[in-house]
Amino acid sequence: MSWRCLKAVVTAVRTDRMAAAGLLFVHASVGCSQGNAGVATASLAGGAGTTSSTAASTAGDSSSTATTAGGNSAGESLGGSNTAGGSSGGMQATPELGPGLGGSGGAAGAPVTEEPTPLAVIDAHTHYWDLSRDPGFSNGVTLLPSDYAAVARPAGIGGAIMIEAVWRDLADNLWGIELAEKNPIIVGVIGQLSLDSSNFSGDLAKLESHPLFRGLRVRVKDLAGPNAQVLAEHHLVADVDTAGSAEAVRAVASHAAAVPALAIVLDHAGGLSFVKEPAGEMAKALEAAAQAPNIYCKVSRFQEQGATGLAEADAATYAKALDFLLATFGEDRLLFGTNWPLSEAAGSLGDGVAIMRRYFDARGAKQANAFFAGNATRIYGVHAR
């Protein structure tokens, strides 16, 4: 889901299932550039009843920006006791990342010298915002890392990467970093700056003074500019959302060759459908991208792709896509992410972890550890807090 195309319509729903956590979930109406349109009705079952909402996606301009983001009360919660809610799939809660999740620098920078021995899951794709920072963003609810932690810890998630949520300037990035510094569930931050800006070097230096800052979410065309090399030299990571465009994935593959030291992460597996047979131009584009050893693939936003708007609990539903991605990128270049809180429109955080657990645990501890934490540790250069 590209946050550049998020419309200012977010409806908060309190579900019976997570009432004990005092957490308000968000169901977003989004406009995005993925070339498809539809309406999905999400029903989050559990507890004493169910709660439904709709999430619509319509065609739009991928370069458009929304009037959302941010917050000025970094440590605040939505209320409630934040007690742990349950998770499905037999996951064992692991409160910390574990001693093996260390290292400095990302994948393309200083290498991790010790083999990671992850003891928990790193969610490499999460978003947060505070409506008080943007009064124009109406009909929504503030969601902060403390709210995420209330559902993430019981699901066995020990850390998360914060991905920018339509951050527009340096102040938005500094807000996100400050928020992360106050919440130990966040182990890294991917911000957003204009690589074309005359202030880029100065702004980047200010962000780099914070250890949790690990890179930027960039546009495809940014990878062809001179500041992509600057990111590589500073051992930072470039996350890129190709919005489901095979042409954009091919362009990323082409640009990657010019900056071989830059770790590039394809958000949402480039837009590959997780519930269909991998084929056509997108499959070919991902195969081309995998030829560049500095391109990594994030398995995120998979829950939202169920035919009914709800995530299929059966891991077999996703097996063909996951088989393809493993064969294409290999076990060392796939990493786990959810797209929380938008993923809640299709299923709970615990359900998302359990779905992927069923697939990867069947392939042995080595592959499972790499996918759920080891690769993110190495690529982003994060560590337990």
N, C-alpha and C positions, 0 to 999 in steps of 0.2 A: 504494500500500500504506500503510494507516494504521499508524503505529508505535504508536498507542495500543492496537491490538489484537494486537500481536505476542506470541505465547505463548512461554514459555521453553523452546523446543525448537529448537536450531540444530545441525545436523550439519555438521562440517567435512570437506571432501574435498580431498585434494591431487590435482590433475589432472596427467597426463603433459604436457599441452600447456604448462602454465605452471610446470613444475618448475624450470626454469632461473631463474625469478624468485623461487623460494623462497616462494611465496605459497599460503596455504591459502584455498580458496574456501568459501563458506558456503551451505548449502541449507536454507532455513528452512521449518518447519511453522508456518503462521500461521493465526490465527483472525481473521476480519475481518467487517465489517458490510456487505459489498457484496451480501448477499442471495443469494449463490450458493455452491455447495459442489462440490468435485471434487478429484481427485488427479491430479497431472501427474508423469510421470517424465522427469527431465532427463538428457540424455546430452551431455556436453561432449566433442565429438570433437576429435581433433588429436594431433599427436605420434605416439607409438608405440601408443597405445590410447585407450580411452574410459573415462569414469567416470560412474556413474549415481547418482541419488538421487531422492527423492520430495519434492514440495512440496504439501502439502494445504491447502486453504482451506475453512473452515467458517463458518457464520453465527454472528455474535456481536454484542456490544453495542459500538457505536462509541465509547462513553464509557469503556470499560474500559481499565485501564492494566496494563502488564506489569512484571515485576520485572527489567527489563533496563536497560542503558545504562552508558555511561561508562567511565573507565579512569584509573589513577593513574600510568601510565608513559608520559607523553605522547609521548616521542620514540622509543619502542621499536618495533622491527620484529619480525615473526614468526620471523625467522631467514632463512638463505639469503643469496645474494649480492645480491638485488634487481636483478639484471641484467635488461635489457629483454627482454621476451617479444615474440613476433611478433604482428602484427595482420593481419586479412584485409581484403579490399576495396581493396587498393592505396593505403591511406592513407599519406601522407607525414608522418613524425613531425616536429612542430614544438615545440621544447623550451620556448619562452616564449610568453606571450600576445601580445607585440608592443607597440610603442610607442603604438599608437592606443587601447589599452584603458585609458582613464583616466577621470577625472571624479569629482566628489564629490557625494554625495547620490544618492538613488534616483530613480525615474521621477517620483514625485509630489512630490519635493523639489526641490533645486537642480538645474536641468537641466545635462546635459552640453553644453558650448558647442561642442566640436569634434566633427565627424563621426567616429565610431569607424572605424578601419580594421583590424579584427581579423585576426590572422595565424594563429590557432589556435582550438580549440574550448573553450568553457566548458561543463562538465557542471554543470547547475544543480540536480542532485538526487542527493546522496550521503550515506551514513550511516556512522558509526563508533562502536565501543564497545570497552571493555576489561573483560573478565570479572572481573578482580581487584577491580574496584570493586563488584561485586555477586555474591557467592558463590552466591546462589540461582539465578543464571542458568547452568544446567549444560549439559553436552553440547554446548558451543559452542567458539568460538575467538575470540580478540581480533583485531580488524581495525582498523587505524589508517591515517592518511593516507599513511604511508610505503609501506604495502602497496598502497594504491590507486595511488600514483604509479608503482610498478613496472610496472603494466599500462596506466596512462593515458598516460604520456609516449609510448610506442611507438605508441599509437593516435591521436596527434596532439592530445591534450587538453592544454591549457596551464594550465588552472585549474579549480577546482571550488568549488561552494557546498556547505558542510556544513549539512545539515538535521538538526534535533534528532532524537534516537533515544530516545524516551520519557524525556526529561529531566524531572525532577520538581521541582526546586528551583533556587535561585540557584547552589548549588555545582555542580550538573550543568552549568549554562550556562557557568560560569567554567572548568570542566574542558575543555569543548569549545573555548572560545576560546583557552585556553592551548595546547591541542593544535594548533589552527590556526596560532597564532603561531609555533610551532616547525617548521611544515611549509609551505613556500612554494607547494605545489600548491593549498592552500586560499586562495581570494581573498575569501571572505565566509562569514559564519556566520548562520544563521537559528535562533534559540533558541526556548525555550518558557517562558513565565511565565503564571501565572493572572492574567488581566486583572481578576478579581473580588477579588484579594487586597488587603488593606489595606497590604501592603508593596510593591505594584506600582510606585509612583513611585520609591521608593528603590532597588529592585532594578533597575529599568530604567536609572536613572542610573549604577549601577555597571557595567552591561553597555555602556552608551554610552561609557564612558571608554576602551573598546577599539575602535580604528578598524575592525577586521574584523567587528564586530557590525553586521549590516545589517537585522535585523528579527526578527519572531516568527512561529512557526507557531501559528495561532489556530483556535478552534472557530468554526463558522458563527455561533452566537449572540453571540460576542464582537464581531462587526462591528456589532451593534446597540447596544453599550454605550458609555459615555462615553470609555473609554480607547482605543477605536478612533480617535477624533479626536486623542488624545494621540500615537498612533503617526504619524498624518499630520503633525502639527505638528513632530514630530522627524525628519521625512523618512525614516521607516523603512518597510519592506515587510511586508505581511501575507500569508504563505503559508497556504492553507487546503486541507484534504483533505475533499472532500465524499463520499468513500467510495462513489462510484458512484450516488449518489442524485440524481435529477433534481430532486426537491423541494428538496434542499439547494442545488443550483446556482441554482435560482430565488430562493431566500432570499438567497444571496450577491448576486445581481443587484439585489434589492430594497434590501439594506443599503448597497450601493455608492453609491447615489444620495445617501445621507445623509452620506457622507464622500468627496466627489469628489477630494480631495487625497491620499487614501490609495491607494497602489499595491497592488492585490490580485492575487495569483497563484494560479490554480487548479492545484493539483498534479494530475498524471496526467490532464490534460485533463478534469478533473471526474469521470473514470470512464468516459469514452467508450470503446467497444470499437474498437481500432485495426484489427481484422481482419474487421469486419462492415460492411455498408452502414449509414452513419449515418442513423438514422430514429427515429421514436417520440418519447417524452417527453424523453429525454436530448438529442437533437438540438435539439428546440424550446427546452429550457432553456438550452443553450449559445448559441443564437441570441439569447435574451433577455439572457443575461449579456454578450454582445458589444456590446449597445447601450450599456453603461456603458463609457466610454473609459478608465476607470481599472482595468478588469479585464484581466488578461493570462492567457495559456493556456500551461502547461508541457507539452510533449510528452515525457512520462516514463512509465516502467513499460510501455512498448510491447512489449518483448521477451517478457515473461511471458505474453502473451496468445495465443501460438500454440496451435493446436488440440491438438497432441500434447505441449504443455509446452515445446517448443523453438521458438525464434524462427525465423520464416521468413526466409531470406536474401534472397528476392526482394522488392525494394522495391515491386513491383506489389501485393503482398499488403496493404500499408498505404496504397496510393495513394488509395482512395476516402475513407478517414478523413482523410488529410492534405489532400486537395483540399477537403473540407468545412471543415476548420479554417482553412485559408488563406482561403477565401472568406468565412468567418464572422468571423474576428478580424483578417485582414489580415496582411501580412508583418511589420509592426512590432510585433505583439503575441504572436507565437509564440516560444517559446524551448526549447532542447534540454536534456534531462536523462535520466539513465539509471535511477536507483533502485539504484545499486550499493551493497552487494554482492548484494542479492536478485536483481538482474537476471542474475547468473551462473548461476542455476538454469535459465535458458533459453538463454543464449548468452554469448559473451565480450564484454568491453567494446569490443574492436576491431570485432567483428561489429556491435554496436549502432551505433557511429559510421558504419560502412560502409553499413549499411542506409539511414540517413538521408542520407548523402552521395549515394547513388545517386539519391535522389528530388530533393534540393534542388540539387545541382550541375547537374542538367538544366534548372533554372529560372534559371540565371545566377548570377554572383558576388554580385550585390547581395542577392538573397533568401537565398542560402546564408550569406553573412557575417552578415546580420541574425539568422538563425535560430540559427546555431552560436555566436555570440559577441556581436555588436553589441547585440542586444536585452537580453541578460543584463547586459552592461556598463552600459547605460542604466538599466534597471529597478532593479538592485540597487546601482548606484553603485560597482562594484568596479574594481580596477586591477591591473596586473601587479605582482608582488612580486620 
